[in-house]
């Protein structure tokens, strides 16, 4: 009888340990809490703690996920979730992602400084910016020529 009770307690102890380890692994690698506002996002980004946040702006919705430290920098995945208004070329970028790296202690909207980012979304955004600049230069070439002539 006593041996049976010991086996029973050992089995229960093993099951509890397995559940505790599985819970620890889940919260460490898979669970990602969500922020509801920018103040919450700022705190987590400054600490570089895992978190997700959706910035539902007037022109577009952006999804951010802090992945954690990569070396001395905080890695953040940025996804363009939805384009609401603005340039038609941006609509085709919905669903694209880029990764941005900021020093620990910094909090901002990551897509505002593309020099800190890399990935398909960054490349496509830069392509749109370059095309806009090109079109602007071509439209205003005469004005530039007049301005240069006066000098």
C-alpha positions as CSV (number, residue, x, y, z in Angstrom):
1,X,0.0,0.0,0.0
2,X,2.7,2.5,0.9
3,X,4.6,1.8,-2.3
4,X,1.5,2.5,-4.3
5,X,0.9,5.8,-2.5
6,X,4.5,6.8,-3.2
7,X,4.2,6.0,-6.9
8,X,0.9,8.0,-6.9
9,X,2.6,11.1,-5.4
10,X,5.6,10.8,-7.7
11,X,3.3,10.7,-10.7
12,X,1.4,13.7,-9.5
13,X,4.7,15.6,-8.8
14,X,6.0,14.8,-12.3
15,X,2.7,15.9,-13.9
16,X,2.8,19.2,-11.9
17,X,6.4,19.8,-12.9
18,X,5.7,19.1,-16.6
19,X,2.8,21.6,-16.5
20,X,4.9,24.2,-14.8
21,X,7.7,23.8,-17.3
22,X,5.3,23.9,-20.3
23,X,3.7,27.1,-18.8
24,X,7.1,28.7,-18.4
25,X,8.1,27.9,-22.0
26,X,4.8,29.2,-23.3
27,X,5.1,32.6,-21.4
28,X,8.8,32.9,-22.3
29,X,8.6,32.2,-26.1
30,X,5.1,32.2,-27.3
31,X,2.9,34.5,-25.1
32,X,3.0,38.1,-26.2
33,X,0.9,40.6,-24.1
34,X,-0.8,43.5,-25.9
35,X,-0.9,47.2,-25.2
36,X,-4.0,49.2,-25.7
37,X,-2.4,52.7,-25.8
38,X,0.8,54.5,-26.7
39,X,1.8,55.1,-23.1
40,X,1.8,51.3,-22.5
41,X,3.8,50.8,-25.7
42,X,6.4,53.4,-24.6
43,X,7.1,51.6,-21.4
44,X,7.6,48.2,-22.9
45,X,9.6,49.5,-25.8
46,X,12.0,51.4,-23.5
47,X,12.6,48.2,-21.5
48,X,12.6,46.1,-24.7
49,X,10.1,43.7,-23.2
50,X,7.9,41.5,-25.4
51,X,4.7,43.3,-26.3
52,X,2.3,43.9,-29.2
53,X,0.6,47.1,-30.1
54,X,-1.6,48.3,-32.9
55,X,-1.3,52.0,-33.8
56,X,-4.7,52.7,-35.5
57,X,-3.8,56.1,-37.1
58,X,-6.0,58.1,-39.4
59,X,-4.0,57.2,-42.6
60,X,-3.0,53.6,-41.7
61,X,-3.0,50.9,-39.1
62,X,0.5,49.6,-38.0
63,X,1.2,46.5,-36.0
64,X,4.3,46.5,-33.7
65,X,5.8,43.6,-31.9
66,X,8.8,43.9,-29.7
67,X,10.9,40.7,-30.2
68,X,13.6,41.5,-27.6
69,X,17.2,42.3,-27.5
70,X,19.5,41.5,-30.5
71,X,22.9,42.4,-29.3
72,X,22.6,45.9,-27.8
73,X,19.5,46.8,-29.8
74,X,15.8,46.2,-29.4
75,X,14.3,44.4,-32.4
76,X,10.8,45.4,-33.3
77,X,8.7,43.9,-36.1
78,X,6.5,46.5,-37.9
79,X,3.6,45.4,-40.1
80,X,1.5,47.6,-42.3
81,X,-2.0,46.2,-41.4
82,X,-4.3,48.5,-43.4
83,X,-4.0,51.7,-45.5
84,X,-7.0,54.0,-44.8
85,X,-6.3,57.0,-47.0
86,X,-3.5,58.7,-48.8
87,X,-1.3,57.5,-51.7
88,X,-2.8,54.7,-53.7
89,X,0.6,53.0,-54.0
90,X,0.6,52.3,-50.2
91,X,-2.5,50.0,-50.4
92,X,-0.4,47.3,-52.2
93,X,2.0,47.3,-49.2
94,X,-0.7,46.1,-46.7
95,X,0.5,43.0,-45.0
96,X,4.2,43.6,-45.6
97,X,6.7,43.7,-42.7
98,X,10.1,45.1,-41.7
99,X,12.3,44.8,-38.7
100,X,13.5,47.9,-36.9
101,X,16.4,48.0,-34.4
102,X,16.6,50.8,-31.7
103,X,18.9,51.2,-28.8
104,X,17.4,50.1,-25.5
105,X,15.7,53.0,-23.7
106,X,14.2,54.6,-26.9
107,X,10.5,54.7,-27.5
108,X,8.9,55.9,-30.7
109,X,6.8,54.8,-33.6
110,X,9.4,52.6,-35.5
111,X,8.2,53.4,-39.0
112,X,9.1,57.1,-38.6
113,X,12.8,56.4,-39.0
114,X,13.4,54.0,-41.9
115,X,17.2,54.2,-41.5
116,X,16.8,51.9,-38.4
117,X,14.8,49.3,-40.4
118,X,15.3,46.6,-42.9
119,X,12.9,44.3,-44.9
120,X,10.4,44.3,-47.8
121,X,8.2,47.0,-46.3
122,X,11.1,49.4,-45.9
123,X,12.3,48.8,-49.5
124,X,8.8,49.3,-50.9
125,X,8.3,52.5,-48.8
126,X,11.6,53.9,-50.0
127,X,10.6,53.1,-53.6
128,X,7.4,55.1,-53.3
129,X,9.3,58.0,-51.7
130,X,11.9,58.0,-54.6
131,X,9.1,57.9,-57.2
132,X,7.4,60.9,-55.5
133,X,10.6,62.9,-55.5
134,X,11.3,62.0,-59.1
135,X,7.8,63.2,-60.1
136,X,8.2,66.4,-58.1
137,X,11.5,67.2,-59.7
138,X,10.1,66.6,-63.2
139,X,7.0,68.8,-62.5
140,X,9.1,71.6,-61.1
141,X,12.1,71.4,-63.4
142,X,11.3,74.8,-65.0
143,X,11.1,76.5,-61.7
144,X,14.5,75.1,-60.7
145,X,16.0,76.2,-64.0
146,X,14.6,79.8,-63.4
147,X,16.0,79.8,-59.9
148,X,19.4,78.7,-61.0
149,X,19.5,81.3,-63.9
150,X,19.0,84.1,-61.4
151,X,22.1,83.1,-59.4
